[in-house]
Amino acid sequence: MLTVLVASSKGGCGKSTLVTQLASYGAQKGWRTAIVDGDRQGSSYRWAMRRPEQVPGVLGLEGGRRGLQKLPPDTELALIDTPAGAHERELEPYLDAADALLVPVLPSMFDLDATLDFLQHLGGIERIRRGKLPVALVANRLKPWTHASQDAVAQLAESAPFPVVAQLRDSQAYVLLGALGKGIFDYASEQVRSHQQDWTPLLRWIRRQR
């Protein structure tokens, strides 16, 4: 089983979007996929409950240690959604179980500053410091044609202690599909495929961890 933890110090940065889109990818690949939602808002859990019958199912579990303990032994991909601003004690049960950690970052100075502080904190955690838990950053909700997004990604790549493995553009598609319990990997239209291409570097990085 590959267990991917998604965490950030900021709310609204797209943790649930990462979790649900990766879950739709895993399900469409035929992997037995589960979400453990440790966020009190329960967005990822409710998304899994809304999955329609015509797409591959994703098991949704409400979080904490109990959610991890309920994972079926034949699970192939487990995705963990965490509360915003979770500190080490809150993340501890997930850090022990995770094989990889993703941190989404929004392209604003406030988000960058808060995230860099969070990354410094992560760097002090033993498993991460020893290289036993790979960490990657995902620049999220970018407007690639703007200087603000370009500058934010450049600063993140220069300042962060972990690599930026993907740049995801801002799109209402994630909001609309999320309300239906679906993801962009549940579709094969040309328009959606252009969004799927944004995820290729991230999926490649995840497959290396698997």
Residue frames as qw, qx, qy, qz and C-alpha x, y, z in Angstrom:
[[0.000, 0.888, 0.460, 0.000, 0.00, 0.00, 0.00],
 [0.365, 0.262, -0.020, 0.893, 1.18, 3.51, -0.84],
 [0.237, -0.795, -0.505, 0.238, 0.04, 6.11, 1.70],
 [0.317, 0.403, 0.099, 0.853, 0.20, 9.78, 0.66],
 [0.256, -0.664, -0.483, 0.510, -0.27, 12.47, 3.30],
 [0.211, 0.620, 0.253, 0.712, -1.43, 15.96, 2.25],
 [0.442, -0.679, -0.396, 0.432, -0.79, 18.71, 4.79],
 [0.291, 0.554, 0.068, 0.777, -0.37, 22.48, 5.02],
 [0.223, -0.273, -0.493, 0.795, -0.29, 25.28, 7.54],
 [0.227, 0.147, -0.085, -0.959, -2.86, 27.24, 5.52],
 [0.482, 0.423, 0.711, -0.289, -6.57, 26.69, 5.05],
 [0.534, 0.755, 0.198, -0.324, -8.07, 26.89, 1.59],
 [0.067, -0.662, 0.605, 0.437, -4.85, 25.95, -0.20],
 [0.705, 0.357, -0.428, -0.439, -6.31, 22.94, -2.01],
 [0.233, -0.320, 0.903, -0.169, -5.53, 19.94, 0.20],
 [0.648, 0.252, 0.631, -0.343, -8.91, 18.34, -0.47],
 [0.636, 0.672, -0.163, -0.342, -8.57, 19.05, -4.19],
 [0.176, 0.570, -0.801, -0.055, -5.24, 17.20, -4.24],
 [0.385, -0.105, 0.874, -0.278, -6.66, 14.29, -2.28],
 [0.684, 0.414, 0.452, -0.396, -9.82, 13.87, -4.35],
 [0.573, 0.690, -0.323, -0.303, -8.13, 14.27, -7.73],
 [0.079, 0.478, -0.874, 0.018, -5.45, 11.75, -6.82],
 [0.516, 0.062, 0.780, -0.349, -8.18, 9.43, -5.55],
 [0.725, 0.548, 0.139, -0.392, -10.00, 9.66, -8.89],
 [0.385, 0.654, -0.630, -0.165, -6.72, 8.89, -10.67],
 [0.170, -0.301, 0.921, -0.179, -6.04, 5.85, -8.50],
 [0.638, 0.254, 0.594, -0.419, -9.59, 4.56, -8.88],
 [0.680, 0.636, -0.104, -0.349, -9.47, 4.93, -12.65],
 [0.234, 0.583, -0.776, -0.053, -6.16, 3.03, -12.69],
 [0.829, -0.113, -0.508, -0.204, -7.94, 0.15, -11.01],
 [0.302, 0.213, -0.712, 0.597, -6.15, 0.56, -7.68],
 [0.472, -0.639, -0.607, 0.026, -8.15, -0.10, -4.50],
 [0.215, 0.403, -0.133, 0.880, -8.21, 3.49, -3.30],
 [0.422, -0.689, -0.568, 0.157, -9.23, 4.99, 0.05],
 [0.069, 0.650, -0.121, 0.747, -9.38, 8.45, 1.61],
 [0.503, -0.478, -0.570, 0.439, -8.77, 9.01, 5.31],
 [0.035, 0.727, 0.152, 0.668, -10.19, 12.46, 6.08],
 [0.505, -0.326, -0.526, 0.602, -8.78, 13.96, 9.26],
 [0.007, 0.178, 0.023, 0.984, -10.14, 17.43, 8.52],
 [0.186, 0.340, 0.700, -0.599, -13.15, 18.40, 10.63],
 [0.433, 0.392, -0.129, -0.802, -14.82, 19.86, 7.53],
 [0.642, 0.099, 0.757, -0.072, -14.92, 16.38, 6.02],
 [0.469, 0.629, -0.204, -0.585, -14.77, 17.61, 2.41],
 [0.235, 0.394, -0.846, -0.271, -12.82, 14.63, 1.04],
 [0.221, 0.103, 0.932, -0.267, -14.95, 12.13, 2.94],
 [0.500, 0.538, 0.400, -0.548, -18.17, 13.62, 1.58],
 [0.393, 0.577, -0.497, -0.515, -16.69, 13.64, -1.94],
 [0.056, 0.189, -0.976, -0.091, -16.05, 9.90, -1.68],
 [0.325, 0.329, 0.785, -0.412, -19.63, 9.37, -0.48],
 [0.475, 0.633, 0.096, -0.603, -20.93, 11.28, -3.52],
 [0.061, -0.333, 0.798, 0.498, -19.09, 9.13, -6.08],
 [0.749, 0.239, -0.023, -0.618, -21.70, 8.05, -8.66],
 [0.867, -0.051, 0.491, -0.066, -22.16, 4.41, -9.62],
 [0.792, 0.605, 0.051, 0.063, -20.80, 4.85, -13.15],
 [0.307, 0.760, -0.501, 0.278, -17.26, 5.65, -11.94],
 [0.686, 0.000, -0.661, 0.304, -14.92, 3.46, -9.87],
 [0.548, -0.791, -0.226, -0.153, -15.58, 3.80, -6.17],
 [0.310, 0.473, -0.522, 0.639, -13.30, 5.30, -3.52],
 [0.586, -0.508, -0.601, 0.191, -13.60, 4.24, 0.11],
 [0.033, -0.695, 0.146, -0.704, -14.10, 7.22, 2.43],
 [0.654, -0.388, -0.562, 0.326, -13.07, 7.00, 6.08],
 [0.210, -0.931, 0.013, -0.298, -13.32, 9.71, 8.70],
 [0.488, 0.643, -0.471, 0.356, -9.95, 10.51, 10.12],
 [0.480, -0.670, 0.476, -0.307, -7.63, 10.16, 13.02],
 [0.140, -0.369, 0.919, -0.024, -6.04, 6.94, 14.15],
 [0.623, 0.224, 0.667, -0.343, -9.41, 5.19, 13.88],
 [0.656, 0.661, -0.065, -0.359, -9.62, 5.98, 10.18],
 [0.235, 0.622, -0.740, -0.100, -6.15, 4.56, 9.57],
 [0.337, -0.177, 0.895, -0.233, -7.01, 1.44, 11.54],
 [0.683, 0.391, 0.475, -0.395, -10.10, 0.87, 9.38],
 [0.373, 0.607, -0.518, -0.473, -8.16, 0.76, 6.11],
 [0.978, 0.097, 0.101, -0.153, -8.77, -2.62, 4.45],
 [0.630, -0.471, 0.510, 0.347, -5.59, -4.70, 4.18],
 [0.643, 0.309, 0.548, 0.437, -5.92, -4.89, 0.39],
 [0.146, 0.957, 0.102, -0.227, -5.85, -1.07, -0.04],
 [0.765, 0.252, 0.168, 0.569, -3.34, -0.07, -2.72],
 [0.235, 0.401, -0.008, 0.885, -3.53, 3.73, -2.47],
 [0.343, -0.724, -0.536, 0.264, -4.45, 5.60, 0.72],
 [0.217, 0.522, 0.048, 0.823, -4.73, 9.40, 0.70],
 [0.394, -0.547, -0.566, 0.475, -4.83, 11.33, 3.97],
 [0.027, 0.726, 0.183, 0.662, -6.45, 14.78, 4.19],
 [0.484, -0.280, -0.528, 0.639, -5.44, 16.80, 7.26],
 [0.101, -0.911, -0.365, 0.164, -6.72, 19.91, 9.07],
 [0.356, 0.781, -0.086, 0.506, -5.25, 23.30, 8.19],
 [0.129, -0.772, 0.385, -0.489, -2.51, 24.43, 10.51],
 [0.942, -0.307, -0.133, -0.027, -1.99, 20.99, 12.02],
 [0.111, -0.800, 0.576, -0.126, 1.12, 20.86, 14.18],
 [0.301, 0.382, -0.874, -0.005, 3.44, 17.91, 14.71],
 [0.302, -0.029, 0.833, -0.462, 1.36, 16.34, 17.46],
 [0.685, 0.389, 0.258, -0.559, -1.76, 16.35, 15.27],
 [0.631, 0.566, -0.442, -0.294, 0.17, 15.03, 12.29],
 [0.251, -0.505, 0.819, -0.106, 2.03, 12.38, 14.27],
 [0.716, 0.092, 0.671, -0.168, -0.28, 9.40, 13.59],
 [0.713, 0.681, 0.100, -0.133, -0.29, 10.25, 9.89],
 [0.161, 0.817, -0.551, -0.058, 3.45, 10.89, 9.62],
 [0.472, -0.349, 0.807, -0.067, 4.16, 7.44, 11.01],
 [0.719, 0.316, 0.610, -0.102, 1.90, 5.83, 8.39],
 [0.493, 0.820, -0.029, -0.288, 2.82, 7.95, 5.36],
 [0.809, 0.065, 0.339, 0.476, 5.14, 6.96, 2.53],
 [0.341, 0.305, 0.240, 0.856, 5.11, 10.46, 0.99],
 [0.085, -0.690, -0.441, 0.567, 4.01, 13.96, 2.00],
 [0.284, 0.513, 0.415, 0.696, 2.56, 16.61, -0.32],
 [0.145, -0.575, -0.344, 0.728, 2.24, 20.29, 0.60],
 [0.314, 0.699, 0.479, 0.429, 0.03, 22.47, -1.64],
 [0.297, -0.424, -0.113, 0.848, 0.96, 26.16, -1.85],
 [0.313, 0.854, 0.416, 0.010, -1.02, 29.12, -3.20],
 [0.564, 0.322, 0.100, 0.754, 0.76, 31.85, -5.22],
 [0.159, -0.915, -0.102, -0.357, 0.54, 34.72, -2.73],
 [0.253, 0.559, -0.548, 0.569, 3.15, 36.26, -0.47],
 [0.583, -0.439, 0.375, -0.571, 1.10, 35.53, 2.66],
 [0.985, -0.006, 0.020, -0.170, 0.78, 31.87, 1.72],
 [0.716, 0.470, -0.401, 0.326, 4.44, 31.60, 0.77],
 [0.041, -0.599, 0.537, -0.593, 5.61, 33.08, 4.06],
 [0.751, -0.312, 0.346, -0.467, 3.37, 30.81, 6.12],
 [0.976, 0.187, -0.100, -0.057, 4.32, 27.76, 4.08],
 [0.515, 0.567, -0.510, 0.391, 8.05, 28.38, 4.37],
 [0.336, -0.506, 0.560, -0.563, 7.69, 28.49, 8.16],
 [0.912, -0.067, 0.206, -0.348, 5.72, 25.24, 8.03],
 [0.860, 0.409, -0.289, 0.097, 8.35, 23.61, 5.83],
 [0.165, 0.605, -0.617, 0.475, 11.11, 24.57, 8.22],
 [0.633, -0.328, 0.486, -0.505, 9.11, 22.89, 10.98],
 [0.967, 0.175, -0.004, -0.185, 8.64, 19.78, 8.84],
 [0.600, 0.595, -0.487, 0.220, 12.35, 19.65, 8.17],
 [0.158, -0.541, 0.668, -0.486, 12.96, 19.11, 11.88],
 [0.894, -0.120, 0.201, -0.383, 10.82, 15.97, 12.05],
 [0.492, -0.473, 0.712, 0.164, 13.08, 12.96, 12.35],
 [0.722, 0.286, 0.617, 0.127, 11.68, 10.82, 9.52],
 [0.467, 0.874, 0.125, 0.052, 11.85, 13.76, 7.14],
 [0.147, -0.884, 0.431, 0.104, 15.28, 14.93, 8.32],
 [0.540, -0.338, 0.751, 0.174, 16.67, 11.43, 7.76],
 [0.302, 0.345, -0.611, -0.645, 15.16, 11.22, 4.27],
 [0.147, 0.118, 0.979, -0.078, 12.76, 8.42, 5.24],
 [0.288, 0.690, 0.620, -0.239, 9.65, 10.43, 4.34],
 [0.331, 0.186, 0.400, 0.834, 9.87, 12.21, 0.94],
 [0.092, 0.722, 0.400, -0.556, 8.26, 15.67, 0.81],
 [0.310, 0.248, 0.506, 0.766, 7.17, 17.52, -2.32],
 [0.137, 0.475, 0.261, -0.829, 5.45, 20.85, -2.95],
 [0.287, 0.508, 0.719, 0.379, 2.57, 21.49, -5.34],
 [0.032, 0.190, -0.003, -0.981, 2.03, 25.04, -6.56],
 [0.137, 0.494, 0.859, 0.000, -1.75, 25.29, -6.74],
 [0.163, 0.858, 0.462, -0.156, -4.39, 27.55, -8.33],
 [0.369, -0.346, 0.285, 0.814, -1.88, 29.27, -10.54],
 [0.507, 0.821, 0.184, -0.188, -2.65, 31.74, -13.27],
 [0.778, -0.103, 0.292, 0.546, 0.41, 30.87, -15.37],
 [0.417, 0.653, 0.278, 0.568, 0.01, 33.91, -17.63],
 [0.238, -0.949, -0.047, -0.200, 0.47, 36.35, -14.72],
 [0.344, 0.602, -0.529, 0.489, 3.73, 37.66, -13.29],
 [0.533, -0.531, 0.401, -0.523, 2.41, 37.07, -9.76],
 [0.980, -0.071, 0.131, -0.135, 2.10, 33.32, -10.29],
 [0.780, 0.477, -0.265, 0.306, 5.42, 33.10, -12.13],
 [0.064, 0.672, -0.482, 0.559, 7.22, 35.05, -9.42],
 [0.722, -0.436, 0.329, -0.426, 5.62, 32.98, -6.64],
 [0.995, 0.092, -0.010, 0.030, 6.70, 29.69, -8.21],
 [0.577, 0.582, -0.354, 0.450, 10.23, 31.02, -8.75],
 [0.214, -0.646, 0.465, -0.566, 10.50, 32.17, -5.14],
 [0.890, -0.271, 0.216, -0.297, 9.11, 28.89, -3.84],
 [0.931, 0.279, -0.147, 0.183, 11.58, 26.87, -5.89],
 [0.383, 0.629, -0.398, 0.547, 14.45, 29.06, -4.68],
 [0.263, -0.562, 0.441, -0.648, 13.52, 29.27, -0.98],
 [0.883, -0.257, 0.073, -0.387, 11.86, 25.99, -0.09],
 [0.298, -0.529, 0.795, -0.011, 13.87, 23.05, 1.28],
 [0.595, 0.165, 0.787, -0.011, 11.80, 20.58, -0.75],
 [0.152, -0.007, 0.636, 0.757, 11.19, 20.31, -4.53],
 [0.529, 0.398, 0.163, -0.731, 8.23, 21.80, -6.39],
 [0.349, -0.030, 0.897, 0.270, 7.01, 18.80, -8.38],
 [0.188, 0.544, 0.745, 0.338, 3.88, 20.21, -10.04],
 [0.070, 0.192, 0.063, -0.977, 2.18, 23.44, -11.04],
 [0.126, 0.506, 0.851, 0.063, -1.63, 23.26, -11.19],
 [0.018, -0.246, -0.221, -0.944, -3.57, 26.02, -12.90],
 [0.300, 0.214, 0.518, -0.772, -6.63, 27.64, -11.37],
 [0.281, -0.100, -0.733, -0.612, -9.84, 26.13, -12.77],
 [0.602, -0.116, 0.253, -0.748, -13.50, 25.95, -11.85],
 [0.720, 0.112, -0.628, -0.273, -13.49, 22.39, -13.18],
 [0.323, 0.088, -0.836, 0.434, -12.25, 21.13, -9.81],
 [0.302, 0.037, 0.464, -0.832, -15.10, 22.86, -7.97],
 [0.695, 0.145, -0.190, -0.678, -17.78, 21.66, -10.38],
 [0.685, 0.136, -0.709, -0.092, -16.56, 18.07, -10.52],
 [0.131, 0.140, -0.785, 0.589, -15.99, 17.95, -6.77],
 [0.510, 0.005, 0.294, -0.808, -19.65, 18.71, -6.17],
 [0.830, 0.172, -0.293, -0.443, -20.48, 15.62, -8.25],
 [0.813, -0.372, 0.448, -0.019, -18.05, 13.31, -6.45],
 [0.861, 0.431, 0.128, 0.239, -15.86, 13.18, -9.55],
 [0.403, -0.662, 0.303, 0.554, -12.39, 14.24, -10.64],
 [0.383, 0.705, -0.346, -0.487, -10.72, 15.20, -13.89],
 [0.026, -0.341, 0.919, 0.199, -9.42, 11.64, -14.31],
 [0.483, 0.314, 0.770, -0.272, -12.99, 10.39, -14.58],
 [0.543, 0.762, 0.163, -0.313, -13.24, 12.07, -18.00],
 [0.670, -0.049, 0.498, 0.548, -11.46, 11.72, -21.32],
 [0.380, 0.884, 0.268, 0.035, -12.55, 14.88, -23.18],
 [0.611, 0.452, -0.047, 0.648, -9.90, 17.02, -24.87],
 [0.148, -0.806, 0.085, -0.566, -10.60, 19.96, -22.56],
 [0.777, -0.602, 0.136, -0.126, -10.15, 17.85, -19.43],
 [0.917, 0.089, -0.020, 0.389, -7.03, 16.18, -20.80],
 [0.330, 0.691, -0.170, 0.620, -5.31, 19.57, -20.87],
 [0.486, -0.716, 0.260, -0.428, -5.87, 19.79, -17.12],
 [0.975, -0.209, 0.060, 0.053, -4.68, 16.22, -16.62],
 [0.714, 0.478, -0.191, 0.474, -1.35, 17.15, -18.18],
 [0.141, -0.792, 0.305, -0.509, -0.71, 19.54, -15.28],
 [0.793, -0.480, 0.283, -0.247, -0.69, 16.51, -12.98],
 [0.898, 0.333, -0.273, 0.090, 1.77, 14.41, -14.98],
 [0.328, 0.554, -0.588, 0.490, 4.93, 15.47, -13.05],
 [0.493, -0.412, 0.487, -0.592, 3.19, 14.90, -9.71],
 [0.958, 0.015, 0.065, -0.278, 1.89, 11.48, -10.73],
 [0.733, 0.459, -0.443, 0.236, 5.37, 10.55, -11.92],
 [0.001, 0.538, -0.612, 0.580, 6.80, 11.55, -8.53],
 [0.734, -0.250, 0.356, -0.521, 4.12, 9.55, -6.69],
 [0.957, 0.208, -0.171, -0.110, 4.73, 6.46, -8.83],
 [0.469, 0.524, -0.599, 0.383, 8.42, 6.61, -7.89],
 [0.340, -0.406, 0.600, -0.599, 7.43, 6.45, -4.22],
 [0.897, -0.007, 0.126, -0.424, 5.13, 3.49, -4.96]]
